[in-house]
Every structure is written in C-alpha cells, then in structure tokens.
Amino acid sequence: MPIFNEPHTLRASLARVMSVSLPLSWRLAPILIDDGSDALTAQTIDAVVHESHPPLAFERHESNRGKGAALQTGFARALALSHDDDDVVIIQDADLEYDPNDFIAMISALDPAPAKCAVFGNRWHRGSTRAGWKSRLHRRGNRMLTRASNLATGLVVSDMECCYKLFSVRVLREILPALTENRFGIEPQIAAALARAKVRVVEVPVAYCARSFSAGKKIGPLDAIRAVWVIARSKFRH
C-alpha cells in the first residue's frame, strides 16, 4: 500500500483491507510504504503499524519519490517476506477509491497455473455507474492509454491504468528488475513487463469511486504524457 499524504483515509482504507474474508488457506499481510508523507500522515502510519498485532510490515522514504518508487520498495519487501512462490501480491491504494472485497474475485480468477498468470481490475466494465463529464473524460483518457498499451504489448485488457493488479511472487520476481518508473508511468511499465515475460493477463470487474483533485487525487496531465512515453518505449523494447 503506497501512501502519500493520506491522513484522513489511511485508517479507513486499511480497515477495509483487514475486514476482507479471503478464501480458506489465504491470509492478509499488508505492507505499508510511506512515500515521504507530511507529518500528520507519518504519525498516523506509525500509530496503525504499532497498534497492529503483530506490527504491520512498513517502509519509509525520507522524501516523496512517487507511486512507482513506493511500489518498487513494497515489491522488494514482499519478495523478502514471502516463503512461497505461489503467494500473491496485490496493489492497494490508501484513498478509498477501490473496494478490497474485490480481492476475492481477483484471487479466484487466477489461472490454475499462477506462475504465468496475472489479474487486472477493470473499472469500466458493463454496469459501471459513473456519471458526469469529468468521469467520461477520465474514462476516455484511460481508454486511449490502454489501447496504446495493448498495441505496444500485445495484451488485451480494458483498464491498464487500474490500481488493482495481482500476480504471484514468482511472477513479481521475474518482472521487478524491469520496473524503473518512479511515478504513475509504473502502470504501463508493469503491463509491458508482464507481456515480455509472456504472463497471461486476465481481468475482473472491480468497484470504483473516484475522488476529485480537491479531495486529494494526485495523478495529472503530465503523468499521462509520461505514460505515453513509457508505452512508446515499451513498444520499441517489445
């Protein structure tokens, strides 16, 4: 869970994660990454880490480096903590836009051979109920980036930018060396790395409640430009 300046949503987001009833034989082990947050968020993180029994796994960047950098730190910690290559890792934001109950469907969608399977969430599935011109613009922009990514990688997904991505520790170990993007360019880079590793990607519908920039949303137009660059670069490498 990468965290940057989320003092008002972190506790609720973590509580949602911890309340998920996973299938038998699965258990949750959250890893929190403080990506150079403000003092209030840092204090909140310290509190929730030490209130948990046993304490939650935790990493801290002294300065803000971006979501991609936070994910790379979290992925490395996950590999260090895991004792089973069939363990799975899922990305979870701390902003309450996503519903962790969708973990269950994502785990269920894993191929019988998870060594070569990953699962992406899809926010734009049929039945998605998001209204307003901002939502339509957001969806259209994501659709364009996803199409470009699909052309570059050969994957067939509907929502490449979705936060919810799940893969086994074995897959993560294979793709982590290819992940270098520090900000939101990490999303198309993950897709490209999975494609190069010939990992099958499947999708499941997930719930999504977008927040506004005034409420703390952080991705912006420059991140979209960077995503295009990452996609073009992946096409050349692919």
C-alpha positions in Angstrom: 0.0 0.0 0.0 1.8 3.1 -1.2 0.9 6.2 0.9 1.5 9.9 0.3 -0.4 12.5 2.4 -3.4 10.4 3.3 -4.0 11.2 6.9 -7.8 11.2 6.6 -8.3 8.0 4.6 -5.5 5.7 5.7 -7.2 4.1 8.7 -10.4 3.5 6.9 -8.6 2.1 3.9 -6.6 -0.3 6.0 -9.7 -1.3 8.0 -11.4 -2.2 4.7 -8.4 -4.4 3.7 -8.3 -6.2 7.1 -12.0 -6.9 7.0 -11.9 -8.9 3.8 -12.9 -12.5 4.2 -10.5 -14.3 1.9 -10.9 -17.9 0.7 -9.6 -20.6 3.0 -5.8 -21.0 3.1 -5.3 -17.3 2.2 -4.3 -14.6 4.7 -3.6 -10.9 4.5 -0.2 -9.4 5.2 -0.3 -5.7 4.4 2.9 -3.8 3.6 2.7 0.0 4.1 5.1 2.3 2.3 5.2 5.9 3.4 6.4 7.8 0.4 7.7 10.9 2.2 4.3 12.0 3.6 3.5 15.0 5.7 3.9 14.9 9.5 0.2 14.0 10.2 0.2 11.1 7.8 3.6 9.8 9.1 2.2 9.9 12.6 -1.0 8.1 11.5 1.1 5.4 9.8 3.3 4.9 12.9 0.2 4.6 15.0 -1.5 2.0 12.9 1.7 0.0 12.4 2.3 -0.3 16.2 -1.3 -0.8 17.1 -1.4 -3.9 14.9 -0.5 -7.3 16.4 1.9 -8.3 15.1 3.1 -4.9 13.8 2.5 -4.4 10.1 5.4 -4.5 7.6 6.4 -1.0 6.9 8.9 1.0 4.8 9.5 4.8 4.7 11.0 7.1 2.0 12.5 10.2 3.6 11.3 12.3 0.7 8.5 11.8 -1.8 9.7 9.7 -4.8 6.4 8.8 -6.4 4.0 5.9 -6.5 6.2 3.8 -8.8 9.1 4.1 -6.4 6.9 3.2 -3.5 5.6 0.2 -5.3 9.2 -1.0 -6.1 10.1 -0.6 -2.4 7.0 -2.6 -1.4 7.5 -5.3 -4.0 11.1 -5.8 -2.8 9.8 -6.1 0.8 7.2 -8.6 -0.3 9.8 -10.8 -2.0 11.9 -10.7 1.1 9.0 -11.7 3.4 7.5 -14.4 1.2 8.4 -18.0 1.7 6.2 -19.4 -1.1 6.4 -18.5 -4.8 2.7 -19.1 -5.1 2.0 -16.2 -2.6 0.3 -13.3 -4.4 0.8 -9.6 -4.3 -1.9 -7.0 -5.0 -1.6 -3.3 -5.2 -3.9 -1.3 -2.9 -4.1 2.5 -2.6 -4.9 4.3 0.6 -7.5 6.7 -0.8 -10.8 4.7 -0.6 -11.4 4.7 -4.4 -11.3 0.9 -4.5 -13.1 -1.8 -2.6 -10.8 -4.6 -1.2 -13.7 -7.0 -1.3 -12.7 -7.4 -4.9 -9.6 -9.2 -3.8 -11.7 -12.4 -3.6 -12.8 -12.3 -7.3 -9.2 -11.4 -8.3 -7.8 -14.4 -6.5 -10.5 -16.6 -7.9 -9.6 -15.5 -11.4 -6.0 -16.7 -11.1 -5.2 -19.3 -13.7 -4.7 -22.9 -12.4 -1.0 -22.2 -13.2 -0.4 -18.8 -11.4 3.2 -18.9 -12.3 2.3 -17.4 -15.7 -0.9 -15.5 -14.8 -1.7 -12.0 -13.6 -5.1 -10.4 -12.8 -6.0 -6.7 -13.5 -9.1 -5.0 -12.2 -11.4 -3.3 -14.7 -13.2 -0.2 -13.6 -15.0 0.3 -16.9 -17.0 -2.9 -17.0 -20.6 -3.0 -18.2 -22.8 -1.8 -15.5 -20.3 0.7 -14.1 -22.3 3.6 -12.9 -20.2 6.7 -13.2 -21.9 9.9 -14.4 -20.7 13.4 -15.3 -18.4 14.9 -17.9 -15.3 14.6 -15.7 -15.9 10.9 -15.3 -16.4 10.5 -19.0 -13.3 12.4 -19.8 -11.3 10.3 -17.3 -12.7 7.1 -18.8 -11.9 8.2 -22.3 -8.3 9.2 -21.5 -7.8 5.9 -19.7 -9.2 4.0 -22.7 -6.8 5.8 -25.1 -3.8 4.9 -22.9 -5.0 1.3 -22.6 -5.4 0.9 -26.3 -1.9 2.3 -26.9 -0.5 0.0 -24.3 -2.3 -3.0 -25.8 -0.9 -2.1 -29.3 2.6 -1.9 -27.8 2.5 -5.1 -25.6 0.0 -7.4 -27.4 -2.1 -7.7 -24.2 -5.8 -7.4 -24.5 -7.0 -5.5 -21.4 -9.7 -2.9 -20.8 -8.2 -0.8 -18.0 -4.4 -0.9 -18.0 -4.3 2.0 -15.5 -6.4 0.3 -12.8 -4.6 0.3 -9.5 -5.7 -3.3 -8.8 -3.1 -5.6 -10.2 -2.4 -9.1 -8.8 0.4 -11.5 -9.6 2.3 -14.3 -7.9 5.6 -13.8 -6.1 7.2 -15.9 -8.8 5.9 -13.5 -11.5 6.9 -10.5 -9.4 10.4 -11.7 -9.0 10.7 -12.0 -12.8 9.3 -8.6 -13.7 10.7 -6.5 -10.8 14.1 -5.8 -12.4 12.3 -4.2 -15.4 10.4 -1.7 -13.2 12.1 1.7 -13.0 9.3 4.3 -13.3 9.0 6.4 -10.1 5.6 7.9 -10.8 2.4 6.7 -12.5 4.3 5.5 -15.5 4.7 2.4 -13.4 1.3 1.2 -14.6 2.1 0.8 -18.3 5.6 -0.4 -17.4 4.1 -3.3 -15.3 1.9 -4.2 -18.3 4.9 -4.2 -20.6 7.0 -6.3 -18.2 4.2 -8.9 -17.9 3.9 -9.1 -21.7 7.7 -9.5 -22.2 7.6 -12.3 -19.6 4.7 -13.9 -21.5 2.4 -13.7 -18.5 -1.2 -14.2 -19.3 -3.3 -11.3 -18.0 -7.0 -11.7 -17.2 -9.4 -9.0 -15.9 -12.2 -8.9 -13.4 -14.8 -6.1 -12.8 -14.0 -4.0 -9.7 -15.8 -1.3 -7.9 -14.5 2.2 -8.2 -15.5 5.5 -6.6 -13.2 8.2 -8.0 -12.3 11.2 -5.9 -11.6 14.8 -7.1 -8.3 16.6 -7.2 -9.7 18.9 -4.4 -10.1 15.7 -2.3 -6.5 14.7 -2.9 -6.3 12.9 -6.2 -2.7 13.2 -7.4 -2.4 11.9 -11.0 -2.3 14.7 -13.5 -1.8 15.6 -17.2 2.0 15.3 -17.1 1.6 11.8 -15.8 -0.5 11.0 -18.9 2.3 12.4 -21.1 4.8 10.3 -19.3 2.6 7.2 -19.7 2.6 7.7 -23.5 6.4 7.9 -23.4 6.6 4.7 -21.4 4.3 2.9 -23.8 6.2 4.1 -26.8 9.5 2.9 -25.2 7.9 -0.5 -24.3 6.9 -0.9 -28.0 10.5 -0.4 -29.1 11.8 -2.9 -26.5 9.0 -5.4 -27.1 
